[in-house]
Amino acid sequence: MNEPIPVSRAVDHGTAKLMPDVDRERAWLLTVDGAPQSYVDLDEPTHLEFEYARRLGHVLDVAGEPGAPLDAVHLGGGAMTLPRYLAVTRPGSRQDVVEADAGLAALVAEVLPLPAGGGVAVHTVDARAWLEAASDSSADVVVGDVFGGSQVPAHLTTVGYVDEVARVLRGGGVYLANLADAAPFAFLRSQVATVGTRFAEVVLVAEPAVLRGRRFGNVVVAASDRALDIPALTRAVAGDPFPARVVQGEALWRWVGEARPVSEVTAVPSPLPPSGAFAVG
């Protein structure tokens, strides 16, 4: 049996590398320009290696009846970690994956193909452009996990963008976003304020050290127009191998403080991570 070998290729927005994990037989790490983007275990799609991916997975687990299929939109595809996860944990789900980097999507399809008949359609267009063309009330879940390099693009941070997310979601649908920031959290606070313009329930899931301002890190924001199962989510993230906290309600809005929602005029990308924060070989 041939040992898997690393694959490196120029894609639309940098250099992508797929590196096999020596500890897991058919697991791969995807990086773009040295920044880790995705981790996939082809034999065990429910294995979520990255901490933020595990937290997104916990939210997806409480986004509907356990095991029930969902219509999901993934803005940002990478190596398709969460679409693979949802296909296993919620069989029969219909999923649209929007990945702007056509070269990256082609590389992943070639080296790490999705199982045939898995209900996943991949679209190689800009995330907001695809969202604006999508039908009203057509999704149960929208996942925002788009990074241009190591930054969330500015046009995916605004009230106008959140309006489109809310339009595409059905009543009771759930929006999840993977964001990254560090103290004093100007970007993250403004993002919570922005999401709060359209969703009655907004929660933040993060490692305590990040929330205390000790380091730069990923934070998951989840939102809906209905109450989420906060007790189940809190138990799941607290019992994870990488424990996290759920912040909601008055405590969250006190933390947001005077941060203002983001307009098309005031939008900026998320902050660059400190040098070496996420880089790998």
Secondary structure, DSSP 8 states (H G I E B T S, - for coil): ------EEEEETTEEEEEEE-TTSTTEEEEEETTEEEEEEESS-TT---SHHHHHHHHHHHTSSSTT---EEEEE--TT-HHHHHHHHHSTT-EEEEE-S-HHHHHHHHHHS---TTSSEEEE-S-HHHHHHHS-TT-EEEEEE---BTTB--GGGSSHHHHHHHHHHEEEEEEEEEEEEE-TT-HHHHHHHHHHTTT-SEEEEEE-HHHHTTSS-EEEEEEEESS---HHHHHHHHHSSSS--EEEEHHHHHHHHTT-----TTT--------TTSS---
